Amino acid sequence: MGQTKRQLILDYIKTRLSGLSDFNHVELNRVTPVDLETTPYPCVFVYSGTELRLTDDRAVIGQENWQWNITLEVWAKDDTDLEDLLRVIHEEMYNHYTLDGNAVYSVRIGSDMFTVDPSRYLKGMTVDYMVIYRHEKGIM
């Protein structure tokens, strides 16, 4: 059995981000707590978010049409500029907005920077993407 369109999209995002020299670790859908002492920073965790079925003018007859939110959670030490990491993520995702042809398009819809643990000089940000994708009816 092959991968679903969603799995292909997540794997492609992981592949693109893993290829950037700015990140030391990229992981999909982390479910266990991260060991802050051993995590190689900067790192990115890719999370699947809310998905909504499209029925508006973006929908195509004969296809199931979806709007899916994906969040990139970025962690870095204090000596790393999050604005630089946001730039490289934005450029990489923008240049590959169809996610290897698996999406109609993807677009960054927001970001939020925050301090994770000031005693460890650890900071982070979330970068949110909206992905529009389609697949044949009944076949994910």
Disulfide bonds with the S-S distance in Angstrom:
none
